[in-house]
Amino acid sequence: MSDLAFRSRVAAGEYALRQLFPETPLQLNEHLSKKYGARIFLKREDLTPVRSYKIRGAFNFMRKRIEEGAAATHFVCASAGNHAQGFAFACRHFGLKGRVYMPVTTPLQKIEKTRTFGGEAIEIVLVGDFFDDCYAAAKAFSRDEGAALVPPFDHVDIVEGQASVGLEVERQMGGGRPEMLVLPVGGGGLASGLVRWFDGNKGPDIRFVEPMGAPSLRTSLTEGRVVRLPQIDGFVDGAAVAEIGALPFEILKGSASPEDVVLVPEGRLCGTMLEMLNTEGIVLEPAGALTVDALADLSEAVRGRTVVCVVSGGNFDFERLPDVKERALRFAGKKKYFILRLPQRPGALKSFLGLLGPDDDIARFEYLKKSARDFGSILLGIETSSPANFDVLLGRFAAEGIRYQDITSDPIVADLLI
């Protein structure tokens, strides 16, 4: 398909999309602009009806099937997150039946949001523990019942639908283009759509952002082929994809190199989520904060330039907030966990407490072996105002001969005990 034909199809899809919601705002963010010495604009995809850009692709795919006059009166998808919600919203809009396959492990909040957006138009079926189980069930249902399978990213109509974000950005900038575009990447539908819209190498400087625990694009670009990651960290659930889409990769490999992909550590991302919530009043899920967090790695590249960060989405369950705070503190070095041995004698605990500094707070204290006669093993969590305070504290531990083990970054022990 030529670039002109692609742009024409995207424009037609964007025009139809206005039946559902107005264009999402492109907002100059003063806080981030001052912080990085640039003009930082946020394309607020967290303000669509389903709080992510996923509704664009799902709507475009379904609209085309209906316009083609196909016998698709029933649609099906597999998703545990934003794609399911966009799919459900589109089903209700078109008044057609839809079935959503979700893992049994899907949080209730996401199930209920999907049900709210779809209403009586959709049916939710919980299958298996992982996405692959759901996807297999969705394909089987499509084959057996003749339902149209709506993929999350790996289809030309999905890519075209997501590319409407780029059309809006261009229009909102008065027909101009940003000097740099920062895009989140999961399966690659959004990123590939915007690369095509902005002419790849001929357009703005485009950077891509993935969670460090799921570098599917970076790995595939390095290998020169689509690579399925054997294991991923699912914390950034809106972008933690084990295998980038084949079509998106085919588009991206022509204009992106591994060096163009920023890998964001999940702990630092949590700090950015809290910063945007507390400073800007913007609620972002982990995937929604990816591009904002990546500015820390791009600080030299963005200085003095006009930058657009696509932020999507905003489906954050506040029950996760304690975990987000915990991860942010641990990454910043302001919270640590230790296993230490204290003598079982009167006054030992009081003496130990005297080692703590004025800004050191005990966040966790638990005897692991309560029947010890001479020494007791203790799980100790300490939160402080500055990472430097731990240097002082550990120096005091050494001077007093206190034996300890720092388990903060030990994934096996920490996950078991904390």
Summary of the structure (lengths in Angstrom):
residues: 418
radius of gyration: 24.4
end to end distance: 53.3
largest distance: 82.8
contacts: 1435
relative contact order: 0.11
helix: 47%
strand: 18%
